[in-house]
Amino acid sequence: MVASRVSPRLVPFELLLGASCLLPERPMAGFRVSDRGHPGAAPSLTPAEQRVLGLVLDGLANKEIADRLGRAEPTIKNQVAAILRKHRVPSRARLLALLRG
């Protein structure tokens, strides 16, 4: 067990093993399925988002991306959030699994 006491917030480590722990248990706010396009269609990213996505896929953190592109870190944070929203994933880990897998 990760925790010594039982709590609704603490989960035994054994239950966290496997890819299912990366999936949300319920639909996330802000990640709605749209009636536009079709499943599997690549989302349309702006040229700036495409550059940021390439650096995210290279494993760079927001600060490193901001330094490399000469932009403010909050700008990069917003662009990464837009990329995640357009790909309908809740995290960078899920984005990497989706695009690399």
N, C-alpha and C positions, 0 to 999 in steps of 0.2 A: 504494500500500500504506500502511496505517496504521503498520505496524512495519517496521523495517529488517532484522530477522532472522526466520527461520521458526521458529515455535514452535507447539505444539498449542493454546496459549491465544490466539494472535493470528490474526486472520482478515483477509484483504484487504477493504478498505472496499467494493469493488465487489460483493462477495458479500452485504454487509449491506443493500444497497438493496432496497426492496420490503417489502411487509407480511409476507412469510413469516419475516422475522427476528424478528417478535414472537411467533411460535408456538413452543411448546416442541417439541423434537425427540422427546421421549419423555414418557409420562404422568408428571406430577409427583406426588411423595408428598403425601398429604393432599388431593388433588383426585380423589376416586374417583367413578365414576358410580354413582349409587344406583338401585335398582329402584323407588323411589317416584316418583310423578309421571310425566310424559312429557316428551320433548324439547320445548323451546320454552316450557314452563310457567314462569311467573314465580316465582322463589323467594319464600318467605314471610319477610319481614323484620320485625323488631320496629319499633315506632314510633320508637325512638331511632336504629336503623339507617337507617330511611327518611329521617330528618332529616339524618343524616350523609351519606347517599348524595346527597341534593339538593345539599349543599355541595361534595361531591367533584365532582359534575357541573358545578358553577359554577367549578371550577378551584382551589378553596382547598386549601392544604396542611394537614397535621394540626394544626400549631400554630395556624393561623388558625381552623380549625374549633373547636378547644378553647377559644380565646379568645371566639369568637362564642357558643358554647353554655355557657360557664362550667364546663367540665369539664377534667379533667387530660388532658394530651397522651397518656399511655399508654392511657387509656380509649378515646380516639378511635382510636389505632393498633389496638387490639384490635377495635373495631367495624368499621374498614375491612378488617381481615383477615377478619372473619366475612362481610362483604359480598362480598369477592372469592371466598371459599370457597363461599358459597351460589350465586354466579353461575358457579362453576367456571372462573374465569379467574386467571392467575398475576400480573397486574399491573393498575395503574390504567389504563394505556394500552389494554390489551385490554378492560377494563370500559367505558371511554369509547367504544371502537370498537363494542362489542357494543350498548350502549344508545343511542348516537347514530346508528349506521349502520343 
